[in-house]
């Protein structure tokens, strides 16, 4: 099987009937690694990450507030990582478009009984 690179389209069609649009362009055979495009209108949601996510913000402004109340602001052109275990608030201050790469860490092996 030949492997090919995947070109990310920075302006895919948006789902006008939904608050968010997701285009997953790649997922490995295990389902633990994926990459794609995500967009949203201004909104604020509580988040709890089981996965590690690397983001490249194409458009908009995002505020990430962790469980202690610390806020980081990211604007178009910024790249950032949200680690597995992060809990807090994701606020899309303006309409947002991002590329993402997600890795779901392997669950720890169960201890022998």
Secondary structure, DSSP 8 states (H G I E B T S, - for coil): ---------TT----TTSSEEEEEEEE-TTSSEEEEEEEE-SEEEEEE-SSEEEEEEEESEEEEEETTS-EEEEETT-EEEE-TT-EEEEEESS-EEEEEEEE----------
